[in-house]
Structures are given as C-alpha cells and as structure tokens.
C-alpha cells in the first residue's frame, strides 16, 4: 500500500482555511487601513509576518483590495529598517 502525503495546499482546498486565518482576514477586511510595523530580520521581513500576509492574501477574495496600507519599522542601527521596507 502506497501512502500519499497531502500538501498544505490540498488540505486547504479540502478543509478550508484555519480559524485563525479566517479571523485575520475578517479583521483586515473590516479595517479602514492597515499599518504593518515590523523589525528587520535578515534583510527582510520576519518569516511569521510573511506567512501571515501569504495566508491573508489567498483567493478567492482579497481583504487587501483597495485598502490603504503602509509598512514601517524601528531599529537602533544607522540604516534603520530600510532593507526590510
């Protein structure tokens, strides 16, 4: 018997989005705008933030559509978080 491992994409299509993702998408959709404040991590945004953005932006509907958004960061370093933004 050969076992087939399901990928996360197949599970998402089969079972729907996780409850935390549904809540995040609803909160984004209901907001007037979105300000993302993040530290710089390894010359980019932290993986957790990227994962949240990836989940929230999945089809079919986009909670980010026509939403004013900005990203900012703070750092004790001289260049701040310019590479992250």
DABEL-V725515 format. One record per residue. N is the residue number from 1. RES is the residue in three letters. PSI is psi in whole degrees, 0 to 359 (NA if undefined). Layout:
n=N res=RES psi=PSI
n=N res=RES psi=PSI
This chain:
n=1 res=UNK psi=129
n=2 res=UNK psi=124
n=3 res=UNK psi=140
n=4 res=UNK psi=123
n=5 res=UNK psi=130
n=6 res=UNK psi=140
n=7 res=UNK psi=164
n=8 res=UNK psi=324
n=9 res=UNK psi=319
n=10 res=UNK psi=318
n=11 res=UNK psi=320
n=12 res=UNK psi=316
n=13 res=UNK psi=324
n=14 res=UNK psi=320
n=15 res=UNK psi=353
n=16 res=UNK psi=177
n=17 res=UNK psi=150
n=18 res=UNK psi=152
n=19 res=UNK psi=321
n=20 res=UNK psi=323
n=21 res=UNK psi=319
n=22 res=UNK psi=316
n=23 res=UNK psi=315
n=24 res=UNK psi=314
n=25 res=UNK psi=320
n=26 res=UNK psi=318
n=27 res=UNK psi=320
n=28 res=UNK psi=315
n=29 res=UNK psi=322
n=30 res=UNK psi=344
n=31 res=UNK psi=150
n=32 res=UNK psi=330
n=33 res=UNK psi=177
n=34 res=UNK psi=125
n=35 res=UNK psi=118
n=36 res=UNK psi=120
n=37 res=UNK psi=123
n=38 res=UNK psi=150
n=39 res=UNK psi=164
n=40 res=UNK psi=136
n=41 res=UNK psi=113
n=42 res=UNK psi=45
n=43 res=UNK psi=22
n=44 res=UNK psi=193
n=45 res=UNK psi=154
n=46 res=UNK psi=149
n=47 res=UNK psi=325
n=48 res=UNK psi=318
n=49 res=UNK psi=316
n=50 res=UNK psi=318
n=51 res=UNK psi=317
n=52 res=UNK psi=317
n=53 res=UNK psi=317
n=54 res=UNK psi=313
n=55 res=UNK psi=316
n=56 res=UNK psi=332
n=57 res=UNK psi=7
n=58 res=UNK psi=148
n=59 res=UNK psi=167
n=60 res=UNK psi=325
n=61 res=UNK psi=148
n=62 res=UNK psi=112
n=63 res=UNK psi=345
n=64 res=UNK psi=349
n=65 res=UNK psi=130
n=66 res=UNK psi=26
n=67 res=UNK psi=123
n=68 res=UNK psi=132
n=69 res=UNK psi=152
n=70 res=UNK psi=156
n=71 res=UNK psi=139
n=72 res=UNK psi=164
n=73 res=UNK psi=173
n=74 res=UNK psi=145
n=75 res=UNK psi=147
n=76 res=UNK psi=348
n=77 res=UNK psi=162
n=78 res=UNK psi=327
n=79 res=UNK psi=2
n=80 res=UNK psi=226
n=81 res=UNK psi=34
n=82 res=UNK psi=328
n=83 res=UNK psi=335
n=84 res=UNK psi=329
n=85 res=UNK psi=NA
